[in-house]
Amino acid sequence: MSKKVITFGELMLRLAPEGYYRFVQADKLGATFGGGEANVAVSLANYGFDAKFVSKLPTHEIGQAAVNSLRKYGVDTSYIARGGDRVGIYYLEKGASQRPSKVIYDRAGSSIYTATADDFNWKEIFDGAEWFHFTGITPALNDNVANLCLEACKAAKEAGVKISCDLNYRNKLWSKAKAGEVMGELCKYVDVCIANEEDASDVFGIKAADTDVTTGTVNHEGYKDVAKQLADRFGFEKVAITLRESISANDNLWSAMLFDGNDYYFSKKYSMHIVDRVGGGDSFGGGLIAACLNGCSSQETIEIAVAASCLKHSIEGDFNLVSMDEVMKLAGGDGSGRVQR
């Protein structure tokens, strides 16, 4: 029987101009769905896990289309509560060359904002589960959803479920002070913490020395210190830090580090030409969780997570539509991109 993984968050409608059109140029927008924890669930379903996504969506057709977008890839949607009036929206303008990508949120008052404790039977949801994943985006929505996250973490711990969290700080959703306060409480329950260059600094004031994300400078020793400080403060079993070196909006160097409480493991570095970078961090989380659940070594775990995420950057949309075979092939060194016949 495949291992059961629970993720909890908001599933949004993504509206984007085609290609590299700017918002003000576009006369039509493509519609897809995505959201941090839903993206992780899709990754895990593609890897053969019993992935269940927990959320709240309206009963109308757009809400149903959102649910269907997950079912299509094998995600179990039976714990999605139905009700409320709207699906959150985000607009995405893809960057190119030195022009960055841009996201505009229109999500206030969506169904998950109105969710209550009665919408989720956490004891039932975590029955037989092995892993629970959420991100810092979900508690950022409002105090109500932050409390639901806390309830979920407590129930997961009672059920003996491992918990992972991607800090995922979003300054359009809450202040650094509020994030530090709320995430500081939630992180007491977390076993595996995922962060990027900026998250640890923004949320907890923990900084890497000699690193400047705007110039693409990454100092490995500094990140060892960040991971150690995070683990010491919260008792995390593992801390994974993604290391993105931005050459331009289209071209990034991509690697990561894993601290397992004893040693530090760095992945190989990929030079990526980006098709779509939204969901890149979530695909890293999906690969990391899969590797942990499969009992991989620390070095294998970070290689799998980075390879999975590298592949996601080549795929349109939020979801990482790759198999574990494809991930393992890249992690094993075949990054040529040659036609497979």
JOCORDA-V418702 format. One record per helix or strand of 3 or more residues. SS is the DSSP state (a for helix, b for strand). FROM is the first residue (numbers start at 0). LEN is the number of residues. If there is no record, write none. Layout:
SS,FROM,LEN
SS,FROM,LEN
//
This chain:
b,3,5
b,11,6
b,28,6
a,35,11
b,49,5
a,60,11
b,88,5
b,101,5
a,110,4
a,116,3
a,121,4
b,128,7
a,135,5
a,142,16
b,161,5
a,175,14
b,191,4
a,198,6
a,219,15
b,237,9
b,250,9
b,263,3
b,269,4
a,279,14
a,297,15
a,323,8
//
